Amino acid sequence: MRLRHIKGAEQQIAESPFVIHDPEEQKGHWRDVFGNDHPIEIEVGMGKGKFIMDLAAAHPDVNYLGIERYSSVLLRALQKRAERDLSNIFFLCIDAKEMADYFAPGEVSRIYLNFSDPWPKDRHAKRRLTSPVFMEVYDSILKPDGVIEFKTDNRGLFEYSLESIPAAGWDILAHTFDLHRSDMAEGNVMTEYETKFASEGKPICKLVASRSRQP
């Protein structure tokens, strides 16, 4: 999908108090950014930010960081953020592949991957956010008991993930091919896409994964 560039988006992002502009300097010191020792949770590819802002509102004892590398999309999230009274969330305009440059080992408690680009062609498999390449990045920043939550409407990507995640040395703790009709629906926070797909009766797939337990 080709994104329409919004003129002046980069400047508005650079001036926003809701964006961390020097994330490399915060590595190992994110508690100073938030002013507390609460757990840090990240959404990779947050889009317009509904999901992570709703989480932040519901869980004031958790710190949230939304990652979105497309400036025009991030700008939409910032506009929504300005309408909400939240003190436990900031945004980053970075590439998820580089997260190890911005977070110290064990600094993150949970990572959310919601409706990621499926990259359906085999030659693009490494770009999928559940590929071994990305799982290695997550492994480098998550706490030992940290988890990944992944939701998608794309059955092919989900089936790929059910194979690629264990192959990368992780355990699938739970999964479903129809989230809204399963026990995993309890406490579920919906994204913009999820709300749309659910209204159309389209099933949503979800899995939760953690590092494989050592014998």
RODOVO-225405 format. One record per residue (C-alpha): x negated, y negated, z; residue number from 1; residue in one letter. Coordinates in Angstrom, 3 decimals. Example, Ala and Ser with C-alpha at 12.3 -4.5 7.8 and 13.67 -1.06 7.14 Angstrom:
! RODOVO-225405
((-12.300; 4.500; 7.800); 1; a)
((-13.670; 1.060; 7.140); 2; s)
***
This chain:
! RODOVO-225405
((0.000; 0.000; 0.000); 1; m)
((-1.403; -3.375; -1.020); 2; r)
((-1.139; -5.987; 1.693); 3; l)
((-0.321; -9.585; 0.873); 4; r)
((-2.986; -11.894; 2.229); 5; h)
((-1.705; -14.765; 4.328); 6; i)
((-3.581; -17.987; 3.692); 7; k)
((-5.338; -19.216; 6.802); 8; g)
((-4.915; -15.929; 8.672); 9; a)
((-8.612; -15.620; 9.526); 10; e)
((-8.750; -19.141; 10.978); 11; q)
((-5.649; -18.595; 13.100); 12; q)
((-7.084; -15.318; 14.391); 13; i)
((-10.388; -17.023; 15.185); 14; a)
((-8.533; -19.647; 17.238); 15; e)
((-6.216; -17.233; 19.052); 16; s)
((-6.688; -16.740; 22.815); 17; p)
((-5.160; -13.267; 22.440); 18; f)
((-8.037; -11.945; 20.313); 19; v)
((-11.414; -10.847; 21.675); 20; i)
((-13.860; -12.460; 19.277); 21; h)
((-17.104; -10.982; 20.644); 22; d)
((-16.169; -7.349; 21.433); 23; p)
((-19.753; -6.141; 21.145); 24; e)
((-20.618; -8.299; 24.149); 25; e)
((-17.874; -6.675; 26.223); 26; q)
((-19.189; -3.113; 25.849); 27; k)
((-19.278; -1.608; 29.322); 28; g)
((-17.709; -4.760; 30.808); 29; h)
((-14.071; -4.664; 29.699); 30; w)
((-12.991; -4.821; 33.328); 31; r)
((-14.328; -8.386; 33.352); 32; d)
((-12.108; -9.281; 30.389); 33; v)
((-8.993; -8.136; 32.250); 34; f)
((-10.196; -9.057; 35.721); 35; g)
((-9.389; -5.637; 37.203); 36; n)
((-10.290; -1.934; 37.150); 37; d)
((-7.050; -0.685; 35.634); 38; h)
((-7.251; 2.060; 32.968); 39; p)
((-7.819; 0.909; 29.405); 40; i)
((-5.687; 2.290; 26.583); 41; e)
((-6.123; 1.556; 22.884); 42; i)
((-3.878; 1.704; 19.846); 43; e)
((-5.769; 2.138; 16.589); 44; v)
((-3.998; 0.518; 13.653); 45; g)
((-1.349; -1.250; 15.699); 46; m)
((0.370; -2.996; 12.787); 47; g)
((2.672; -5.755; 14.037); 48; k)
((2.093; -4.643; 17.620); 49; g)
((5.599; -3.720; 18.823); 50; k)
((4.529; -0.380; 20.300); 51; f)
((1.549; -1.575; 22.303); 52; i)
((3.245; -4.758; 23.505); 53; m)
((6.224; -2.736; 24.709); 54; d)
((3.795; -0.435; 26.529); 55; l)
((2.046; -3.411; 28.125); 56; a)
((5.359; -4.802; 29.327); 57; a)
((6.396; -1.450; 30.797); 58; a)
((3.043; -0.694; 32.451); 59; h)
((1.474; -3.813; 34.013); 60; p)
((-1.006; -1.574; 35.872); 61; d)
((-2.624; -0.501; 32.581); 62; v)
((-4.802; -2.636; 30.294); 63; n)
((-4.139; -2.434; 26.558); 64; y)
((-6.177; -3.240; 23.466); 65; l)
((-4.645; -3.258; 20.010); 66; g)
((-6.941; -2.692; 17.039); 67; i)
((-5.922; -3.926; 13.598); 68; e)
((-8.497; -4.555; 10.884); 69; r)
((-6.199; -6.322; 8.420); 70; y)
((-6.039; -10.020; 9.246); 71; s)
((-2.640; -10.657; 7.703); 72; s)
((-1.102; -7.824; 9.741); 73; v)
((-2.855; -8.910; 12.924); 74; l)
((-1.512; -12.428; 12.451); 75; l)
((2.051; -11.082; 12.547); 76; r)
((1.245; -9.358; 15.839); 77; a)
((-0.181; -12.573; 17.256); 78; l)
((2.994; -14.429; 16.369); 79; q)
((5.018; -11.838; 18.277); 80; k)
((2.534; -11.905; 21.159); 81; r)
((3.026; -15.650; 21.578); 82; a)
((6.692; -14.976; 22.382); 83; e)
((5.912; -12.569; 25.233); 84; r)
((4.635; -13.107; 28.750); 85; d)
((1.931; -10.445; 29.044); 86; l)
((-1.395; -10.591; 30.856); 87; s)
((-2.653; -7.047; 30.246); 88; n)
((-3.170; -6.963; 26.495); 89; i)
((-5.662; -8.282; 23.943); 90; f)
((-6.305; -7.597; 20.270); 91; f)
((-9.382; -6.731; 18.223); 92; l)
((-9.933; -7.208; 14.503); 93; c)
((-12.438; -4.400; 13.951); 94; i)
((-12.882; -1.146; 12.040); 95; d)
((-11.991; 1.864; 14.207); 96; a)
((-15.071; 3.699; 12.944); 97; k)
((-17.199; 1.199; 14.861); 98; e)
((-15.464; 1.520; 18.234); 99; m)
((-18.541; 3.114; 19.804); 100; a)
((-20.279; -0.235; 19.239); 101; d)
((-17.707; -1.982; 21.428); 102; y)
((-16.930; 0.526; 24.185); 103; f)
((-19.229; 2.367; 26.566); 104; a)
((-18.921; 6.131; 27.100); 105; p)
((-15.948; 6.885; 29.332); 106; g)
((-14.587; 3.336; 29.219); 107; e)
((-11.252; 4.253; 27.606); 108; v)
((-8.511; 6.438; 29.118); 109; s)
((-6.159; 6.976; 26.188); 110; r)
((-6.023; 6.374; 22.434); 111; i)
((-2.818; 6.071; 20.431); 112; y)
((-2.676; 6.815; 16.708); 113; l)
((0.694; 5.904; 15.244); 114; n)
((1.799; 6.431; 11.645); 115; f)
((-1.703; 6.239; 10.258); 116; s)
((-2.443; 6.144; 6.536); 117; d)
((-2.276; 9.832; 5.451); 118; p)
((-4.958; 9.497; 2.772); 119; w)
((-3.409; 12.452; 0.890); 120; p)
((-6.247; 13.108; -1.562); 121; k)
((-8.774; 15.682; -0.374); 122; d)
((-11.710; 13.458; -1.266); 123; r)
((-10.401; 10.880; 1.223); 124; h)
((-10.002; 13.318; 4.147); 125; a)
((-12.793; 11.665; 6.135); 126; k)
((-10.748; 8.463; 6.250); 127; r)
((-7.897; 10.120; 8.131); 128; r)
((-7.826; 8.979; 11.756); 129; l)
((-7.619; 12.593; 12.944); 130; t)
((-10.597; 13.781; 10.886); 131; s)
((-13.712; 15.151; 12.658); 132; p)
((-15.509; 11.885; 11.828); 133; v)
((-13.041; 9.852; 13.875); 134; f)
((-12.643; 12.496; 16.581); 135; m)
((-16.373; 12.111; 17.228); 136; e)
((-15.897; 8.370; 17.695); 137; v)
((-13.059; 8.920; 20.155); 138; y)
((-15.149; 11.476; 22.024); 139; d)
((-17.879; 8.878; 22.521); 140; s)
((-15.658; 6.370; 24.334); 141; i)
((-12.971; 8.385; 26.150); 142; l)
((-13.167; 9.416; 29.780); 143; k)
((-13.772; 13.151; 30.372); 144; p)
((-10.036; 13.627; 30.994); 145; d)
((-8.999; 11.116; 28.317); 146; g)
((-6.334; 12.007; 25.775); 147; v)
((-5.234; 11.130; 22.268); 148; i)
((-1.584; 10.745; 21.287); 149; e)
((-0.762; 10.980; 17.594); 150; f)
((2.589; 10.354; 15.889); 151; k)
((3.408; 10.539; 12.186); 152; t)
((6.273; 11.100; 9.797); 153; d)
((3.904; 12.774; 7.319); 154; n)
((4.173; 16.558; 7.684); 155; r)
((1.071; 17.173; 5.573); 156; g)
((-1.081; 14.885; 7.706); 157; l)
((0.298; 16.459; 10.863); 158; f)
((-0.460; 19.993; 9.719); 159; e)
((-3.957; 18.863; 8.732); 160; y)
((-4.392; 17.344; 12.203); 161; s)
((-3.277; 20.540; 13.942); 162; l)
((-6.271; 22.184; 12.259); 163; e)
((-8.836; 19.371; 12.178); 164; s)
((-8.532; 18.373; 15.843); 165; i)
((-9.263; 21.851; 17.294); 166; p)
((-12.015; 22.282; 14.679); 167; a)
((-13.636; 19.150; 16.131); 168; a)
((-13.698; 20.726; 19.607); 169; g)
((-10.425; 19.462; 21.083); 170; w)
((-7.390; 21.186; 22.590); 171; d)
((-3.846; 20.481; 21.419); 172; i)
((-2.039; 20.113; 24.754); 173; l)
((1.413; 19.738; 23.228); 174; a)
((2.965; 19.194; 19.828); 175; h)
((6.325; 18.982; 18.108); 176; t)
((7.577; 18.622; 14.550); 177; f)
((10.705; 16.780; 15.699); 178; d)
((9.863; 14.426; 18.550); 179; l)
((13.297; 12.952; 19.129); 180; h)
((14.837; 16.407; 19.562); 181; r)
((12.129; 17.727; 21.888); 182; s)
((11.092; 17.498; 25.530); 183; d)
((8.237; 15.215; 24.418); 184; m)
((10.788; 12.467; 23.741); 185; a)
((10.987; 11.567; 27.436); 186; e)
((9.421; 8.140; 27.967); 187; g)
((8.705; 7.748; 24.256); 188; n)
((8.039; 4.188; 23.071); 189; v)
((8.917; 3.625; 19.435); 190; m)
((6.970; 1.750; 16.778); 191; t)
((8.489; -0.339; 13.990); 192; e)
((8.079; 2.525; 11.527); 193; y)
((9.453; 5.045; 13.992); 194; e)
((12.572; 2.988; 14.574); 195; t)
((13.163; 2.818; 10.819); 196; k)
((12.510; 6.508; 10.197); 197; f)
((14.620; 7.597; 13.162); 198; a)
((17.567; 5.556; 11.870); 199; s)
((17.231; 7.472; 8.595); 200; e)
((17.233; 10.809; 10.404); 201; g)
((13.645; 11.532; 9.447); 202; k)
((11.829; 13.844; 11.914); 203; p)
((8.766; 12.482; 13.707); 204; i)
((5.795; 14.705; 14.524); 205; c)
((3.735; 14.192; 17.665); 206; k)
((0.759; 15.823; 19.354); 207; l)
((-1.317; 15.186; 22.453); 208; v)
((-4.962; 16.313; 22.512); 209; a)
((-7.861; 16.382; 24.957); 210; s)
((-11.419; 17.682; 24.827); 211; r)
((-11.732; 21.452; 24.952); 212; s)
((-12.290; 22.759; 28.460); 213; r)
((-15.674; 24.301; 29.043); 214; q)
((-15.715; 27.895; 30.393); 215; p)
***
